[in-house]
Amino acid sequence: MTLRRARESDAVELARIHQAAFDHPWSEADFAAYVASDFLWVVGEPISGFLLIRCIADEAEILTLAVDPAARRNGFARALLAASKQELAAQGVARLFLEVAADNLPALALYQRHGFLPLGVRKDYYRRVNGPDMDAKLLSCALPAAH
Ligand SMILES: CC(C)(COP(=O)(O)OP(=O)(O)OC[C@H]1O[C@@H](n2cnc3c(N)ncnc32)[C@H](O)[C@@H]1OP(=O)(O)O)[C@@H](O)C(=O)NCCC(=O)NCCS
C-alpha cells in the first residue's frame, strides 16, 4: 500500500474524493493550501484516500479524513491513521483530537478501534444539505511519548 505526504499536484484528486464524501466540498485551492500549511497524507496509487491534520504545539487535530467510496473497507483509513499517529508521536505530539458526526457509524467504529475516547458533544454542529442538523462528538486519543 503506497502511503506518502501529499503534493500540490494531488489537489485535484483530493478535492474529488472530498466532494464524494461530504456535503460541503472543499476546492482544489483549499487542498493546495493545506499541502503547504498542514500534515496531509495520501494513500493508494492512484490516490484512494487522505488524512489532513493540523498541529499546534504538542496537540493535533484531524481536520478531515476521506476514502474514495469505491475503495472503502480495504484498510486505507486504518493505514492513514496508524502512520500519522506514529509520525506525530515521533515529533512530540501528545494528543490527537477530532470531531465526528454523531450518526457517522463507520467513522465512529474506525476511531473507537484506534483508541479514541469521547470528550463531549457539540449540539447541532453539522449543517446538512438534506436533513436536520447533526451533533458532533468530540473524541481524543493519547499518543505514546517519543523517546
Ligand atoms: C470513515 C472512512 C474514512 C473509513 O475508511 P475505510 O478506508 O473504508 O476504513 P478501513 O477499511 O480502514 O476500516 C478500518 C476499520 O474502521 C471500521 N469501519 C470502517 N468502515 C466501516 C463501516 N462502513 N461500518 C462499520 N465499521 C467500519 C471497522 O472497524 C474497520 O475495520 P475492519 O474492516 O477490520 O472491520 C470512510 O468510510 C469515509 O471516507 N467516509 C466518508 C467520510 C468520513 O466520514 N470521514 C470521517 C469524518 S470524521
The ligand as a MOL file (V3000), in Angstrom:
LIG
                    3D

  0  0  0     0  0            999 V3000
M  V30 BEGIN CTAB
M  V30 COUNTS 48 50 0 0 0
M  V30 BEGIN ATOM
M  V30 1 C -14.8030 6.5480 7.5960 0
M  V30 2 C -13.9240 6.1840 6.3760 0
M  V30 3 C -12.7850 7.1920 6.2770 0
M  V30 4 C -13.3420 4.7600 6.6120 0
M  V30 5 O -12.4390 4.4790 5.5440 0
M  V30 6 P -12.0800 2.9880 5.1090 0
M  V30 7 O -10.8040 3.0210 4.3420 0
M  V30 8 O -13.2480 2.3520 4.4690 0
M  V30 9 O -11.8440 2.2880 6.5370 0
M  V30 10 P -10.9430 0.9760 6.7960 0
M  V30 11 O -11.1680 -0.0040 5.6980 0
M  V30 12 O -9.5420 1.3740 7.0930 0
M  V30 13 O -11.6410 0.4230 8.1120 0
M  V30 14 C -10.9520 0.3350 9.3600 0
M  V30 15 C -11.9670 -0.0200 10.4450 0
M  V30 16 O -12.9460 1.0290 10.5720 0
M  V30 17 C -14.2380 0.4750 10.8460 0
M  V30 18 N -15.1300 0.7170 9.7200 0
M  V30 19 C -14.8300 1.3180 8.5390 0
M  V30 20 N -15.9140 1.3960 7.7490 0
M  V30 21 C -16.9280 0.8440 8.4460 0
M  V30 22 C -18.3010 0.6150 8.1630 0
M  V30 23 N -18.8590 1.0020 6.9870 0
M  V30 24 N -19.0660 0.0170 9.1170 0
M  V30 25 C -18.5410 -0.3570 10.2890 0
M  V30 26 N -17.2220 -0.1970 10.6300 0
M  V30 27 C -16.4360 0.4060 9.7070 0
M  V30 28 C -14.0030 -1.0270 11.0150 0
M  V30 29 O -13.6790 -1.2410 12.3810 0
M  V30 30 C -12.7930 -1.2430 10.1250 0
M  V30 31 O -12.0490 -2.3820 10.4380 0
M  V30 32 P -12.4310 -3.8010 9.7160 0
M  V30 33 O -12.5530 -3.5310 8.2370 0
M  V30 34 O -11.2750 -4.6790 10.0810 0
M  V30 35 O -13.7480 -4.2080 10.3170 0
M  V30 36 C -14.7620 6.1570 5.0490 0
M  V30 37 O -15.9340 5.3870 5.2790 0
M  V30 38 C -15.1470 7.5250 4.5350 0
M  V30 39 O -14.4050 8.1570 3.7930 0
M  V30 40 N -16.3440 8.0090 4.9360 0
M  V30 41 C -16.8240 9.3280 4.4970 0
M  V30 42 C -16.0180 10.4540 5.0860 0
M  V30 43 C -15.9770 10.3920 6.6060 0
M  V30 44 O -16.9670 10.0570 7.2630 0
M  V30 45 N -14.8110 10.7450 7.1730 0
M  V30 46 C -14.6090 10.8050 8.5980 0
M  V30 47 C -15.0660 12.1420 9.0830 0
M  V30 48 S -14.5830 12.4210 10.7650 0
M  V30 END ATOM
M  V30 BEGIN BOND
M  V30 1 1 1 2
M  V30 2 1 2 3
M  V30 3 1 2 4
M  V30 4 1 2 36
M  V30 5 1 4 5
M  V30 6 1 5 6
M  V30 7 2 6 7
M  V30 8 1 6 8
M  V30 9 1 6 9
M  V30 10 1 9 10
M  V30 11 2 10 11
M  V30 12 1 10 12
M  V30 13 1 10 13
M  V30 14 1 13 14
M  V30 15 1 14 15
M  V30 16 1 15 16
M  V30 17 1 15 30
M  V30 18 1 16 17
M  V30 19 1 17 18
M  V30 20 1 17 28
M  V30 21 1 18 19
M  V30 22 1 18 27
M  V30 23 2 19 20
M  V30 24 1 20 21
M  V30 25 1 21 22
M  V30 26 2 21 27
M  V30 27 1 22 23
M  V30 28 2 22 24
M  V30 29 1 24 25
M  V30 30 2 25 26
M  V30 31 1 26 27
M  V30 32 1 28 29
M  V30 33 1 28 30
M  V30 34 1 30 31
M  V30 35 1 31 32
M  V30 36 2 32 33
M  V30 37 1 32 34
M  V30 38 1 32 35
M  V30 39 1 36 37
M  V30 40 1 36 38
M  V30 41 2 38 39
M  V30 42 1 38 40
M  V30 43 1 40 41
M  V30 44 1 41 42
M  V30 45 1 42 43
M  V30 46 2 43 44
M  V30 47 1 43 45
M  V30 48 1 45 46
M  V30 49 1 46 47
M  V30 50 1 47 48
M  V30 END BOND
M  V30 END CTAB
M  END
